[in-house]
Amino acid sequence: MTTAKIRPATPLDVEAIAELHSRVWQATYGGSVPQEFIDRAAARRVQMWTDVLAEPMGAPTWLAHRDGVAVGFAHAIAVGAGEVRPLELTSIYLDVAEQGRGTADNLMLMSIGDAPAFLHVWDANDRAIAFYRRHGFAADGEKGSFGPIGTIRMVR
């Protein structure tokens, strides 16, 4: 079983990333949070990814694809002093059909390597929490929320 190919995303990938992001959110949160919340977030994604990918000095977004079809992406930013770690993994999303193929491991490697970092994850997403633990992250007790989604912070 081979992993997907990974490359830096470009502004030409906005639509593919926004669509994948929305599809994964629906698969992850659908039935657990209000559909209205999912739909509002989806409506803002094209503009959000347009802004992220248009930033000339911005951190790269890593796009995983199979035969030109987006199957995952990851994005991390340097947050600087005053945060619990210098890097924040702001997103890592993978199409459900791509899970278990090693692609998420490679996206993690491309986006943050083995650097000290932190992230926020849905507190009910046991699969994601286990994935982050395999990569050396541990919950530090910090809790938060993103709308109706309860989160925990994980650090390494």
Short mmCIF file of the C-alpha atoms (twelve columns), coordinates in Angstrom:
data_MODEL
# 
_entry.id   MODEL 
# 
loop_
_atom_site.group_PDB 
_atom_site.id 
_atom_site.type_symbol 
_atom_site.label_atom_id 
_atom_site.label_alt_id 
_atom_site.label_comp_id 
_atom_site.label_asym_id 
_atom_site.label_seq_id 
_atom_site.Cartn_x 
_atom_site.Cartn_y 
_atom_site.Cartn_z 
_atom_site.pdbx_PDB_model_num 
ATOM 1   C CA . MET A 1   0.000   0.000  0.000  1 
ATOM 2   C CA . THR A 2   1.506   3.322  -1.037 1 
ATOM 3   C CA . THR A 3   0.877   6.698  0.489  1 
ATOM 4   C CA . ALA A 4   -0.381  9.653  -1.452 1 
ATOM 5   C CA . LYS A 5   2.016   12.123 -3.035 1 
ATOM 6   C CA . ILE A 6   2.543   15.288 -1.029 1 
ATOM 7   C CA . ARG A 7   3.483   18.740 -2.291 1 
ATOM 8   C CA . PRO A 8   3.149   22.351 -1.178 1 
ATOM 9   C CA . ALA A 9   -0.303  23.683 -2.002 1 
ATOM 10  C CA . THR A 10  -0.670  26.704 -4.283 1 
ATOM 11  C CA . PRO A 11  -3.486  29.205 -4.817 1 
ATOM 12  C CA . LEU A 12  -4.706  26.903 -7.603 1 
ATOM 13  C CA . ASP A 13  -5.589  24.338 -4.898 1 
ATOM 14  C CA . VAL A 14  -8.041  26.550 -2.986 1 
ATOM 15  C CA . GLU A 15  -11.205 24.869 -4.277 1 
ATOM 16  C CA . ALA A 16  -9.878  21.331 -3.769 1 
ATOM 17  C CA . ILE A 17  -8.689  22.034 -0.221 1 
ATOM 18  C CA . ALA A 18  -11.894 23.865 0.733  1 
ATOM 19  C CA . GLU A 19  -14.037 21.022 -0.611 1 
ATOM 20  C CA . LEU A 20  -11.941 18.357 1.137  1 
ATOM 21  C CA . HIS A 21  -11.942 20.345 4.376  1 
ATOM 22  C CA . SER A 22  -15.748 20.579 4.284  1 
ATOM 23  C CA . ARG A 23  -16.178 16.902 3.366  1 
ATOM 24  C CA . VAL A 24  -13.949 15.751 6.229  1 
ATOM 25  C CA . TRP A 25  -15.734 18.039 8.675  1 
ATOM 26  C CA . GLN A 26  -19.077 16.549 7.608  1 
ATOM 27  C CA . ALA A 27  -17.736 13.012 8.079  1 
ATOM 28  C CA . THR A 28  -16.174 13.872 11.445 1 
ATOM 29  C CA . TYR A 29  -18.747 16.145 13.059 1 
ATOM 30  C CA . GLY A 30  -21.971 15.320 11.180 1 
ATOM 31  C CA . GLY A 31  -24.606 14.117 13.613 1 
ATOM 32  C CA . SER A 32  -22.562 15.321 16.597 1 
ATOM 33  C CA . VAL A 33  -22.798 19.081 16.182 1 
ATOM 34  C CA . PRO A 34  -25.558 21.207 14.633 1 
ATOM 35  C CA . GLN A 35  -25.576 20.963 10.830 1 
ATOM 36  C CA . GLU A 36  -26.001 24.735 10.680 1 
ATOM 37  C CA . PHE A 37  -22.575 25.165 12.314 1 
ATOM 38  C CA . ILE A 38  -20.959 22.793 9.783  1 
ATOM 39  C CA . ASP A 39  -22.657 24.586 6.886  1 
ATOM 40  C CA . ARG A 40  -21.594 28.061 8.088  1 
ATOM 41  C CA . ALA A 41  -17.984 26.894 8.369  1 
ATOM 42  C CA . ALA A 42  -18.135 25.353 4.889  1 
ATOM 43  C CA . ALA A 43  -19.440 28.616 3.419  1 
ATOM 44  C CA . ARG A 44  -16.322 30.451 4.652  1 
ATOM 45  C CA . ARG A 45  -13.732 27.900 3.538  1 
ATOM 46  C CA . VAL A 46  -12.989 29.131 0.017  1 
ATOM 47  C CA . GLN A 47  -12.206 32.630 1.314  1 
ATOM 48  C CA . MET A 48  -10.219 31.241 4.257  1 
ATOM 49  C CA . TRP A 49  -8.025  29.052 2.032  1 
ATOM 50  C CA . THR A 50  -7.713  31.829 -0.560 1 
ATOM 51  C CA . ASP A 51  -6.263  34.040 2.163  1 
ATOM 52  C CA . VAL A 52  -3.969  31.320 3.564  1 
ATOM 53  C CA . LEU A 53  -2.569  30.246 0.198  1 
ATOM 54  C CA . ALA A 54  -2.191  33.790 -1.152 1 
ATOM 55  C CA . GLU A 55  0.099   34.879 1.686  1 
ATOM 56  C CA . PRO A 56  3.528   35.133 -0.015 1 
ATOM 57  C CA . MET A 57  5.509   34.676 3.219  1 
ATOM 58  C CA . GLY A 58  2.988   32.366 4.875  1 
ATOM 59  C CA . ALA A 59  3.673   28.909 6.187  1 
ATOM 60  C CA . PRO A 60  3.189   26.190 3.587  1 
ATOM 61  C CA . THR A 61  0.095   24.059 3.427  1 
ATOM 62  C CA . TRP A 62  0.995   20.502 2.468  1 
ATOM 63  C CA . LEU A 63  -1.424  18.820 0.077  1 
ATOM 64  C CA . ALA A 64  -1.660  15.043 -0.283 1 
ATOM 65  C CA . HIS A 65  -3.140  13.758 -3.523 1 
ATOM 66  C CA . ARG A 66  -3.715  10.560 -5.459 1 
ATOM 67  C CA . ASP A 67  -3.913  10.867 -9.224 1 
ATOM 68  C CA . GLY A 68  -4.479  14.607 -8.854 1 
ATOM 69  C CA . VAL A 69  -7.351  14.256 -6.360 1 
ATOM 70  C CA . ALA A 70  -6.859  15.937 -2.975 1 
ATOM 71  C CA . VAL A 71  -7.016  13.376 -0.143 1 
ATOM 72  C CA . GLY A 72  -5.451  15.297 2.745  1 
ATOM 73  C CA . PHE A 73  -3.667  18.409 3.873  1 
ATOM 74  C CA . ALA A 74  -1.767  19.834 6.825  1 
ATOM 75  C CA . HIS A 75  -0.877  23.356 7.887  1 
ATOM 76  C CA . ALA A 76  1.260   24.620 10.763 1 
ATOM 77  C CA . ILE A 77  2.316   28.088 11.817 1 
ATOM 78  C CA . ALA A 78  5.136   29.526 13.891 1 
ATOM 79  C CA . VAL A 79  3.403   31.238 16.795 1 
ATOM 80  C CA . GLY A 80  6.435   32.635 18.565 1 
ATOM 81  C CA . ALA A 81  7.026   33.558 22.179 1 
ATOM 82  C CA . GLY A 82  4.189   33.480 24.637 1 
ATOM 83  C CA . GLU A 83  2.717   30.193 23.460 1 
ATOM 84  C CA . VAL A 84  3.166   26.776 25.014 1 
ATOM 85  C CA . ARG A 85  5.308   25.670 22.014 1 
ATOM 86  C CA . PRO A 86  6.782   27.578 19.045 1 
ATOM 87  C CA . LEU A 87  4.703   25.750 16.401 1 
ATOM 88  C CA . GLU A 88  0.977   25.158 16.156 1 
ATOM 89  C CA . LEU A 89  -0.378  22.413 13.944 1 
ATOM 90  C CA . THR A 90  -3.484  24.303 12.898 1 
ATOM 91  C CA . SER A 91  -4.931  21.611 10.672 1 
ATOM 92  C CA . ILE A 92  -4.377  18.107 9.466  1 
ATOM 93  C CA . TYR A 93  -7.296  16.568 7.624  1 
ATOM 94  C CA . LEU A 94  -7.529  13.327 5.727  1 
ATOM 95  C CA . ASP A 95  -10.256 11.884 3.564  1 
ATOM 96  C CA . VAL A 96  -11.859 8.922  5.351  1 
ATOM 97  C CA . ALA A 97  -10.872 6.560  2.522  1 
ATOM 98  C CA . GLU A 98  -7.229  7.605  2.952  1 
ATOM 99  C CA . GLN A 99  -6.998  6.798  6.667  1 
ATOM 100 C CA . GLY A 100 -4.659  3.991  7.635  1 
ATOM 101 C CA . ARG A 101 -2.438  4.335  4.562  1 
ATOM 102 C CA . GLY A 102 0.401   6.322  6.141  1 
ATOM 103 C CA . THR A 103 -0.529  9.579  4.459  1 
ATOM 104 C CA . ALA A 104 -1.336  11.373 7.727  1 
ATOM 105 C CA . ASP A 105 2.055   10.310 9.121  1 
ATOM 106 C CA . ASN A 106 3.758   11.854 6.096  1 
ATOM 107 C CA . LEU A 107 1.674   15.031 6.334  1 
ATOM 108 C CA . MET A 108 2.718   15.332 9.983  1 
ATOM 109 C CA . LEU A 109 6.366   14.899 8.991  1 
ATOM 110 C CA . MET A 110 6.132   17.503 6.233  1 
ATOM 111 C CA . SER A 111 4.288   20.085 8.327  1 
ATOM 112 C CA . ILE A 112 6.131   19.943 11.675 1 
ATOM 113 C CA . GLY A 113 8.660   17.109 11.559 1 
ATOM 114 C CA . ASP A 114 9.645   16.226 15.109 1 
ATOM 115 C CA . ALA A 115 9.671   19.832 16.354 1 
ATOM 116 C CA . PRO A 116 8.053   20.861 19.639 1 
ATOM 117 C CA . ALA A 117 4.491   21.834 18.768 1 
ATOM 118 C CA . PHE A 118 0.928   22.028 20.007 1 
ATOM 119 C CA . LEU A 119 -2.507  21.509 18.530 1 
ATOM 120 C CA . HIS A 120 -6.176  21.533 19.442 1 
ATOM 121 C CA . VAL A 121 -8.329  18.491 18.749 1 
ATOM 122 C CA . TRP A 122 -11.989 17.634 19.229 1 
ATOM 123 C CA . ASP A 123 -12.201 16.025 22.635 1 
ATOM 124 C CA . ALA A 124 -14.490 13.263 21.281 1 
ATOM 125 C CA . ASN A 125 -12.246 12.318 18.337 1 
ATOM 126 C CA . ASP A 126 -10.566 9.250  19.829 1 
ATOM 127 C CA . ARG A 127 -8.972  8.230  16.530 1 
ATOM 128 C CA . ALA A 128 -7.268  11.620 16.097 1 
ATOM 129 C CA . ILE A 129 -6.170  11.722 19.730 1 
ATOM 130 C CA . ALA A 130 -4.582  8.270  19.354 1 
ATOM 131 C CA . PHE A 131 -2.843  9.416  16.152 1 
ATOM 132 C CA . TYR A 132 -1.368  12.449 17.911 1 
ATOM 133 C CA . ARG A 133 -0.248  10.319 20.853 1 
ATOM 134 C CA . ARG A 134 1.633   8.059  18.428 1 
ATOM 135 C CA . HIS A 135 3.443   11.191 17.296 1 
ATOM 136 C CA . GLY A 136 4.502   12.130 20.810 1 
ATOM 137 C CA . PHE A 137 1.706   14.518 21.769 1 
ATOM 138 C CA . ALA A 138 -0.010  14.451 25.162 1 
ATOM 139 C CA . ALA A 139 -2.996  16.360 26.489 1 
ATOM 140 C CA . ASP A 140 -1.831  19.108 28.856 1 
ATOM 141 C CA . GLY A 141 -5.158  19.762 30.586 1 
ATOM 142 C CA . GLU A 142 -6.042  22.881 28.575 1 
ATOM 143 C CA . LYS A 143 -9.625  22.719 27.295 1 
ATOM 144 C CA . GLY A 144 -11.438 24.999 24.932 1 
ATOM 145 C CA . SER A 145 -14.097 25.071 22.278 1 
ATOM 146 C CA . PHE A 146 -14.693 26.012 18.706 1 
ATOM 147 C CA . GLY A 147 -18.377 26.804 18.605 1 
ATOM 148 C CA . PRO A 148 -20.131 23.647 19.809 1 
ATOM 149 C CA . ILE A 149 -16.965 21.545 19.445 1 
ATOM 150 C CA . GLY A 150 -15.159 20.924 22.726 1 
ATOM 151 C CA . THR A 151 -11.381 20.751 22.321 1 
ATOM 152 C CA . ILE A 152 -8.316  19.694 24.213 1 
ATOM 153 C CA . ARG A 153 -4.803  20.991 23.673 1 
ATOM 154 C CA . MET A 154 -2.036  18.470 23.063 1 
ATOM 155 C CA . VAL A 155 1.678   19.292 23.216 1 
ATOM 156 C CA . ARG A 156 5.014   17.626 22.557 1 
# 
